[in-house]
């Protein structure tokens, strides 16, 4: 029995070829819009929400063996030495920082196999995207070194940053900035212990100065700001309000012998009238622009102090 096989003529025409090309182009465009590799469909980018307003932003992915910084590894000819070099160079490129940070050098994100080729060296744990995550140690080329917790590539949690000049910060971090409770030892010998917000001293804190002075109280924007007490190395003490590092508003100044001055301050200068009490608080004197103007009764001294408090002395 003879089986007859019929051979059908190919239906491929120039018109069909054009349609296939259009479909291919459309598919590649759709993959690019979805953050996929246009060739094989590997996920290369993801959309995340950041900030208080939870705005959307796109970031490149790094997954070992799949993609590096938004580039598909399988679709690059990794058997070719030249392309291998391109992958390593791509992984070692420093990404621009989205937030300026003068306290902490910008760290470079890189997969495990490429981090030893960069100026920065890291040893520790990574997440599935090739970012530093968990406990680790990051050393910069200038000698600065961070040891502690990382979260998605950035220092976050508890950690220690040791600067090349010998100073250091030990405490809490958030988004690559000093944030929370910590202790900062400055190059000039000053030591601050207290609260930080986004890299700056803010909240309650205490600072010991190299000259022997000490301030304890409120801070804001890295300066004495709010109510606090400043103890001078000579034994005198100021208690009152500060604004941007200077005495402003009503303040009480205690001398070493126990006498007390009540005055109103503006940008560290005494303004208007004030009052001075003896150490046993049984005598009082009027002060005008910092100079004694005569003896007054305790009642008058109390009235002057009230005007200082109201800002009308």
Secondary structure, 3 states (H helix, E strand, C coil): CCCCCCCCCCCCCHHHHHHHHHHHHHHHHHHHHCCECCCCCCECEEEEEECCCCEEEEEECCECCCEECCEECCCCCCCCHHHHHHHHHHHHCCCCCCCCCCCCCCCCCCCHHHHHHCCCEEEEEECCCCCEEEEEEEECCCCCEEEEEEECCEEEEEEEEECCCCCEEEEEEECCEEEEEEEEECCCCCEEEEEEECCEEEEEEEEECCCCCEEEEEEECCEEEEEEEEECCCCCEEEEEEECCEEEEEEEEECCCCCEEEEEEECCEEEEEEEEECCCCCCEEEEECCEEEEEECHHHHHHHHHHHHHCCC
